[in-house]
Amino acid sequence: MRRLRFRSLRQKLNVSQRQLSLDLNISESHIRNIESGRGNPDAKLLFKLSKYFNTTPEYLFPDLADVDIKKFIKETYCHYYKRSI
């Protein structure tokens, strides 16, 4: 899945993949992989990219924001209350 919003925002700012990688101190291949959907940013990079493009992580990467939270919570042990949910 191509990340069209990511690419569109990058192009709108007239920033190349190379320039973005230099600005954020990461490899150009990682930017290519993120943009093409073959890779994902870690949490720190996700927020750097959001700040760089002046948008939210959810807007920039809707595919990463689309998580079934209810299912995740039901299948995860709740360590705060020392019981399963």
C-alpha positions as CSV (number, residue, x, y, z in Angstrom):
1,M,0.0,0.0,0.0
2,R,1.5,3.3,-1.0
3,R,1.2,6.1,1.4
4,L,-0.2,8.8,-0.8
5,R,-0.7,11.4,2.0
6,F,2.9,11.1,3.0
7,R,4.1,11.5,-0.5
8,S,1.7,14.3,-1.3
9,L,2.7,16.3,1.7
10,R,6.4,15.8,0.9
11,Q,5.9,16.9,-2.7
12,K,3.7,19.9,-1.6
13,L,6.6,21.1,0.4
14,N,8.9,20.5,-2.6
15,V,11.1,18.2,-0.5
16,S,12.9,15.3,-2.1
17,Q,13.2,11.9,-0.3
18,R,16.9,12.6,0.0
19,Q,16.4,16.1,1.6
20,L,13.8,14.7,4.0
21,S,16.3,11.9,5.0
22,L,19.0,14.5,5.6
23,D,16.6,16.8,7.6
24,L,15.6,14.0,9.9
25,N,19.0,12.2,10.0
26,I,17.7,8.9,8.7
27,S,18.5,6.9,5.6
28,E,17.0,7.7,2.2
29,S,16.1,4.1,1.8
30,H,14.1,4.2,5.0
31,I,12.1,7.1,3.7
32,R,11.5,5.2,0.4
33,N,10.3,2.2,2.3
34,I,8.0,4.2,4.5
35,E,6.5,6.0,1.6
36,S,6.0,2.8,-0.4
37,G,4.4,1.0,2.6
38,R,7.2,-1.5,2.8
39,G,8.4,-0.1,6.1
40,N,7.0,1.8,9.1
41,P,8.4,4.6,11.2
42,D,9.1,3.9,14.8
43,A,7.3,6.0,17.4
44,K,10.0,8.7,17.6
45,L,10.2,9.1,13.8
46,L,6.4,9.1,13.6
47,F,6.3,12.2,15.7
48,K,9.2,13.8,14.0
49,L,7.5,13.3,10.6
50,S,4.2,14.7,12.0
51,K,6.0,17.8,13.3
52,Y,7.9,18.2,10.1
53,F,4.7,18.1,8.0
54,N,2.7,20.0,10.6
55,T,0.0,17.4,10.9
56,T,-1.1,14.5,13.1
57,P,0.3,11.0,12.9
58,E,-3.2,9.7,12.2
59,Y,-3.6,11.9,9.2
60,L,-0.1,11.2,7.9
61,F,-0.4,7.4,8.3
62,P,-4.0,6.4,8.4
63,D,-3.1,2.8,7.8
64,L,-1.1,2.7,11.1
65,A,-4.0,4.4,13.0
66,D,-6.5,1.8,11.9
67,V,-6.1,-0.6,14.8
68,D,-8.9,-2.6,16.4
69,I,-8.4,-1.3,20.0
70,K,-11.2,-3.3,21.6
71,K,-9.7,-6.6,20.3
72,F,-6.3,-5.6,21.4
73,I,-7.5,-4.7,25.0
74,K,-9.4,-7.9,25.4
75,E,-6.4,-10.0,24.3
76,T,-4.0,-8.2,26.5
77,Y,-3.3,-8.8,30.2
78,C,-4.1,-5.7,32.3
79,H,-1.1,-5.4,34.7
80,Y,-2.5,-2.3,36.5
81,Y,-5.3,-4.3,38.0
82,K,-3.5,-7.7,38.1
83,R,-6.3,-9.4,36.2
84,S,-7.3,-10.1,32.7
85,I,-9.9,-7.9,31.0
